[in-house]
Amino acid sequence: MKKTSYKISKMDCPSEEQMIRMKLEDINNIKELDFDIPNRSLYVYHEGDSQPILSALDDLNLNTKQIISEEITDYKAKDESQNQSRLLWTVLIINFLFFGLEMVFGFFSKSMGLVADSLDMLADSIVYGLALFAVGGPMIRKKNIAKFAGYFQILLALIGFIEVIRRFMGLEEIPNFNTMIIISGFALVANMFCLYLLQKNKSNEAHMQASMIFTSNDVIINASVIVAGLLVNWLDSTYPDLIIGAIVFIIVAQGAFRILKMSK
């Protein structure tokens, strides 16, 4: 058994992790993949030559470098944890519930910041669901799921961004800043709770590390919408809400393009 270490400088979220997993799935001599997303590292436990692995990773254009390949004698396959699976389902359900909540109140309050934040919640739910649903399934199913998720997110982000432009050009009613702040506050608390659960798990495994990164980003976005609500009230203007909405829609679109890479 060999352990080969790779530095992947452009690997920074669950989308890249899933893309790599799907790319390497057809290499039969790979026994286990161990991701360290915060440090942009991948450890591959395999038999035989490591060159096919490096070639496959190079095809993804994530700036991959092989660090070291060494023989190991104490390899033991990791057992899947049911606790981690339940935890990921919990995070997914919370994200999906707040997607619906923020979408409804975003429309009622005329806040594009809330609508955009809701789509970011949906994007996270899709990534978590993709990882959980596709585990153990055939390659074609994983690719089809990734393709559907990617195009669906792009469609949502495009519709949202067009609406932002339309509101920039028109005379729109100022959003209800109270609703923006209250709903985003609830979403912030929910995401901080998710982050607490993920950090409490203290796992170095890929899907848990990836989930922490996504949830940390959600906390920042929730706080940004709260700030936008305060600025809407202070400036008596729709611009802070529209600017935050546009930024979040761009983030959602970027995530969609990353997901589409998985389907190739």
N, C-alpha and C positions, 0 to 999 in steps of 0.2 A: 504494500500500500504506500502511496505517495501523498504528500501534502504540498500543494503548489500555491504560492501567495501571489496575488495580483493587486496592483494599485490602479484604480479606475477613477480618474479625477472628475469625470462628469456624472458619476453616480451619486445622486443626492436625494432620491425620493423613491417611493414604492413602485412608480412606473418603470424606472430603470431596473429595479430588482426583478420585477416580473418579466421584463423584456429579456434580461440575462437568463433567467430560469428557462424560459421558453426556447431561447436560442441554444442552450446547452442540453436540452432534454433528450435530444436524439443521439448524444454521445454516450454509448452504452457503458464505457468503463468508468464513468463518474459515479461515485457512491454517495457523496454528500456535498452540498454547497453551504458555506458558512459566511454570511454577509456581515460586514461592519460598516454600515452606511455613514455614520458620523466621521469615520476616518477614511472613507472612500476605498475600502479594502474588501477583497474577496479571497476566501481560502477554499480551495477545491481539493477534496479527498478523492483520489482516483487510482486506477491501475494503468500501467503502460505509459506511453509517451504523453507529455503535456502539450506538444505542439498543436494538435488539432483543437485543443481548448483555446489556446491563444489566438489561433486563426479565426475561430468562431467569434471570440470577443472583439477582435479587430474589426470584424464586419459591422459591428454596431456603432462604430465611430464614437466611442465614449472615452477615447484617450487612455487605452489600457497598456500597462507595462507589467511584464512578469518580473517578480522580485526574486523569488527563490523556490526551488523544487527540491524536496528532501524526502528520503525514505523514513517511514515511521513504523513502529512495531506495536504500539499501544492503542491503536485505533478502535473505538467503540462507537457504533452508530447511535445517534441521539434518538430518544423516544419522543414521539409527538405528545404534547401535553394537552389534555382535555381542558385544564384550567385556562390555558392560553387561548384555546379555541373559543371558550365561553366568553373570555374577556374581549376578544376581537368582535364577537357577535354583539356584545353589549355596546361597544364603541360604534359599531355600524348602525345599530338601532337608534341610538341617541342622535347620531348625525342625521339619519333619515327623518326622524321625527321633527328635528329642528329645521330641516329643509322645508317640510310642509308648513311649519309654524311661521317661519320667516317669510316664505313666499306669500302666504295669505295676508299677513299683516303688512308686508312690503307693498302689496297692491292697494290695500285699504288706506295706508298712510301715504301713498304715492312716493315711497322712498326707494330709489334705485340701489342705494347702498344695502338695504335689507334684502332686496331681490337678488342682488349679486352675491351677497353672503350666503343666501339660501342655496344658490347654485354651486357655490364652493362646498357647502355641506353635502350636496348631492354628489359632487365629483369625488369627495372623500368616500362616501358610501359606495360608489361604484367601484373604486379601487379596492376597498376592503372586501366587497362582495365578489369581485373578480378573483381575488386571491383565494377566498374561502370556497367559492363554488367550483372553481376550476381545478382544485387540488385533486390529483389522482385521475383526472379525466384525460381523454385523448387530446393530442395536439390540435386537431382541427376544431374541437369545441372551444379550446382556450383562445384560438385565433379569432373565431367568430364572435365570442363574447367581447374580446378586446376591441374588435372592429366596430361592433354595435355601440359599445360604451363610448369610444372615441368620437364617432360621428354624431352621436346624440349630444355629447357635451359641446362639440363645436357648434351644432345647431342652436343650442340654448344660449351659448355665449354670443353668437352672431346676432340672434334676435335681441338679446339684452343690450348689446353694444349699439345696435341701430336705434333702439329706444332711447338710449343715453344721448345719442347725436340729435335725435328728434327733439328731445327736451331741451338740449342746449340751444337749439335754433328757435324754439317757440317760447311762449309766455306760459310757463307751467305754474300750477299752484305749489306753494312752498310745502314741503313734506311736514308731516306731524312729527316734530322733533321728540315729543314725549314718547310716542310709540317706538321711534327709532332707538332711543336710549334704553327703554324698558325691555324690549324684545332682545336687543343686542346684549343687554346685561344678563338676561336669562341664558342666552346662548354662550356668553362668556363663562358663566358659572358652570354650565354643562360641559364645556370643553376643558375647563380647569379640572373638573371632576374626572373626566376621561384621562387627562394627562396624569393626574394623581394615581389613578388605577394602573396606568401603564408603567409609570415610574416605580410604583410599589412592587410590581411584578419582578423588577430588576433582571430582566432577561437581556442577553446580548444577541439573541437570535434576530434574524433579518426582519421578519414581519413585525416583531414587536418594536424594534428600533425605528423602522419605517413609520409605524403608526404614531410613535412619539413625535417624529419630525412633522408629520402632517397635522397632528393635533396642536403642536406648538405654533405652527403657522396659522391655524384657525383662531387661536387665542389672540394673536396679533391683529388679524382681520376684524374680529369682534370688537376689540378695543378701538380700532380705526373707525368703525361705524359709529361707535359711541361718541368719539371725538367729532366726527362729521355732524352728528345730531346737535352737539353743543354749538358748533360753528354755524349751523343752519339757524339756530335760535339767536345767536349773538349778532350775526351779519344780516339776518333776515333775508337769506338768499338760498337758492336751490343749488348753487355751484358746489359747495363742499360735498353734498350728497352725490351729485353727478360725477364728480372727480373720483371719489372713493368707489362708486359703482363701476366706472370705467376701468380703474386699476384692477379691481377684483375680477371683472369679466376677462381681462387680459390674462390673469393668472389661471382662470378656469380653462381658457383656450390653450394656453401652454401645456397644461396638464393633459388636455385632450390629444394634442399632437404627440405627446410622450406615449400615451396609451396606444395610439395608432401604430407606433413603431413596433409594438408587441405583436401586431397582427400580420406583420410582413414575414 
